[in-house]
Amino acid sequence: MKQKFGFRQASVFVWQYWKQVPWLLSGAFVTMALATLCDVFLPVFAGRLIDSLADAAFAERAVRIDDAYWALAAFVGISAAFHVFREASYRFWIPLATVTMRRIVCDAFYRVQRFSADWQANAFAGATVRKVSRGMWAYDEFADTIYIGFLPAGIVLVGITANLMVHWLLMGVFVLVAVVIYLLVSVLLVALYVAPSNAIMNKSDSAVGAAMADAVSCNATVKSFGAELREDRRFFDVSDLWQRRARKAWSREINSGTVLSVMTLLLQGGLLSLALWYWSRGQATAGDVTFVMTSYFVIHGYLREIGQHVRNMQKAINEIEDLVGFEKQVIEVADRESAQPLAARGGAIDFDGVTFRYGNQEAPIYADFNLRVGAGERVALVGPSGSGKSTFVKLVQRLYDVDEGRIMIDGQNIAEATQESLRRAIALVPQDPALFHRSLSENIAYGRPDARQEEIEVAARRAHAHDFISRLPQGYETLVGERGVKLSGGERQRVALARAFLADAPILILDEATSSLDSITEAQIQEAIEELMEGRTTIVIAHRLSTVRSVDRILVFREGAIVEQGTQKELAALRDGHFKELLEMQVQGLVLDDG
C-alpha cells in the first residue's frame, strides 16, 4: 500500500536541503519578516495621517501640520523600509533557491543511476527524466509558496488582527473568525476537490513524456514498419487523456477561486460595516475608519492570494512526491560501509554455494550453484533462453546480490568490494552496444577516461574501427547520436570492442560480440579478439555455437544448472548430449535458411 504523502513529508524533504545553508535561510526569512511587519504597521500611520487632517478648523491647521508631516514621514518611511527589506530578502533567496535546486536534481540523478537493473528495466527513461525535472521545479514552487505566500500572509494576518483587537475587540474577533474560516475552506477545497484531479493530471503528464520518449527512441523501428500514423494515434490518445484531465483539474481550480472570492467580499462588507457602526457611535474617528479600510486592503491583498498559494502548494506536493519516492527507494545493490577496492589480478571466478532468484520469481534460478573459472581460462556459456547464462554474467558484475553463498574474484568476495573497482576489472562487449551521444573518442575511452588520444587510436585500430572513423568528417570528434544511432550496428560493435581493448581489464565478457558484423569484418577482427582474450579470464555468451571453437571449456546451462561441460569436440561426441542437440538444431536451421 502506497504511503500517504502530504505537506509534512514534503517539508521534511525540503528542510534537509535548507539546513545545509543556514545563513542563506536565516537571512532570507528574517528580511522577509521585517518587510512584512512594515505592511502590518502601514494602516496605523495611514489612520494617524487622516486624523491629523480631518475636521481641523483653518486656525488649527498650523498646529496640526506638524502631526500630519510626522505621520506622512512615518508612512513613507515604512513604505521605503518595506521595499528595502523585500529587495534584501531576494538577495538571500535567489542563491538559496539555485543551490538547493541544483542539489536536488544532482541527488536524484545520483540515486537513479544506482537503482537496480530491474528498476531501470521497468522505468521509462522519458518519464524518469520528466519526474526529476518536474520535481526540481516543484521544489521552487513549494519553497516560493512558503516564503512569498504563507510566511508574509501569516505575519500580516496575525499582526493586523492583533492591532484591531487592541482598538476594537469585536472587530478583531470578527476578522480572526473570518480568516480562520477562509483558510479552512481554502485547505479543504484544495485537499478534497482540487488535489485529486491534479494528481491524476500529473500521471497523464508523465505518460505523455513516456510515450513520446518511447516512440522517439525507437524511431528506426517505427520507420521500418511504416508505423508513423499508428504511433501518432497512440500518442494522440495519451495526449487527449491528458487534455481531458487537465481541463477538469484547472476548472476545479477556477471554481474554488470563485468560492474564495465570495468569501473575501463577505469579509469586506462585514469589516467596513463594523467600522461605520463604531464611527456612528462615536467610538471611531475618520482616521480609525481609514485604519480599518487600509487594514482590509492589506489583508485582502494577502488573502486574495492564499487560495492560489494553497493550490500551488498542493500541486507542488503532488509533483515533488516522485523525488521523495526516489529518496526513499532502496538502492538494492549498494557498497558496504567496509567495502574495499577489488585487487583483481588473474581474474579467477568462483561461485560458492550461490542461490539466487529474481524478485518476481518464486523458484530460484540458481540453487546451491558452484563453479570455478580459472585465471586466464576461456569459458563459453551455451544453452536455451532462460537457462541462466545472462544471469551468470549479471551476478559476476554484481548487478544483483545473491540470496545465499558468495562469488569470489581472485579470492575476494565481490560483495565486500566497491562496485566501481569490480566493474573496472571487467570489460563487457554486449550484443547490442549502447553509445553515449558524445564523440567517438569519449565513447572509446569511457572505461579509461584519462587515456591519451594515441592510446584511443591504437585501440580503435586493433578493433578495426580506425578506418571508418577516419573517413568521418570530424573523425574521432564525431558525435554518434543518441545510443549511437548515427552508426551502423557493426560500427557500434567495433567501437565497443575498441573500448574493451582500451579498458585492458583482467576479465573479459563477450556477449556474442561479432553478431552484428558481416562475415568479412568478423573474420578481420576475430584475430584481434583472440589477442584481446590472451591472458584474460574470458566469458563468452554464445548464441551461435560456431563462435565457441577457441574456448578452453564450454558450459551447457539448463534451468540454472550446468548439465554438461567440456571442449567442443568432447561435447559433440556425447551421445544424446544437450550440446549436441543444440548444435544439430542450429545446423538444421542453417540448412533450412540456405534452402
Protein Blocks (a to p, Z undefined) as FASTA:
>chain_A
ZZdddfklmmmmmmmmmmmmmmlmmmmmmmmmmmmmmmmmmmmmmmmmmmmmgopafklm
mmmmmmmmmmmmmmmmmmmmmmmmmmmmmmmmmmmmmmmmmmmmmmmmmmmmmmcfklmm
mpcfklmmmmmmmmmmmmmmmmmmmmmmmmmmmmmmmmmmmmmmmmmmmlmmmmmmmmmm
mmmmmmmmmmmmmmmmmmmmmmmmmmmmmmmmmmmmmmmmmmmnopmmmmmmmmmmmmmm
mmmmmmmmmmmmmmmmmmmmmmmmmmmmmmmmmmmmmmmnopacfklmmmmmmmmmmmmm
mmmmmmmmmmmmmmmmmmmmmmmmmmmpccfbacdfklccdddfklpacdehiacddfkb
fbdfbghiacdddehiacddeddehilmmmmmmmmnopaccfbdcddeehiafklpcfkl
mmmmpccddfbdcdddddfklmmmmmmmmbcfklmmmmmmmnopmmmmmmpmnlmmlceb
jhhlmpcfklmmmmmmmmmmmnopabdcdehkllmpcfklmmmmmmmmmmmmgopacddd
dfblklmmmpmbdcddeehiafbgcdfklmmmpghiaklmmmmmmmmmmmmmmZZ
